[in-house]
């Protein structure tokens, strides 16, 4: 039953994306492509998904997405500023008009941040906004084991699309 409800919610987001002509690129660290894969489970996802960057290492975030070493040094890898730069970097390197990024911890590997800490960003490219891009970010705490945290993170990232898109428009 829970799986059917989750699928229905993601299908609703896919319908919203179609209606608003949103094409997604993801820049994923902790979720390792699970945001893109969750959307890809929906029939017709090829019209909604341009590409996905899985940038687990610091070097990949810098090389593939242009995340600044200074931002990482000042804010930590698990931070909204890093998530924002990841989303903007993915948007810049894609034909998509929507980018979602995720960086976080799925287990106890950081002395300062608890397991389940996840940082996200949503970036929208638009001709209707003077700057051309709107960026939103959030930090959440999810409970569960490593797999559950990653799954909850991917679902959360997708479910926020209508909220942030409405704020951007």
C-alpha positions, 0 to 999 in steps of 0.5 A: 500500500505504501509503495502504491501511494509513493508511486501515485505521488511521484506520478502526480509530480510527473504530471505537473512536470509535463503540464509545466514543460519541466525537464530535469537534470539531477546532481546527486551525491548521497542519493547516487542517482536515486532521484533520477531513477525514482522519476525514471520508474514513471512511464514516459519519464524520457520526456521529463529527464535530461540527464543525471550527474552522480558526483560522490567525491569532492573532486567530481563535484568540482570537476563535473559541476564546478563547485567551488573549493572555497564553498566546500571549505567554508560550508562543509560538503553537506551544506545548502551552499554546496547543494546550490552550486551543484544544482546551478552547475548541473543546470549550466551543463544541461538543456534542462530547465530544472535541476535538483541536487542532493548532498548529505549523510546516510550514516555516522561518518561526520562528527558534527552532523548526524546521519540522515542530514540531507541538503537539497537545492532546486534551480529553475531556468526561466525567461520570465525571471529577470536573472533567468534562474531561481534557486531554492534550498533546504536541509532535512533530517531523515530517520532510518537505515542507509537505504531508507534515508536515501529513498526518503531523500529522493522522494522528498526532492521530487515531491518539492518540485511543484512547491518551488516551481510555484514560488519561482513562477 
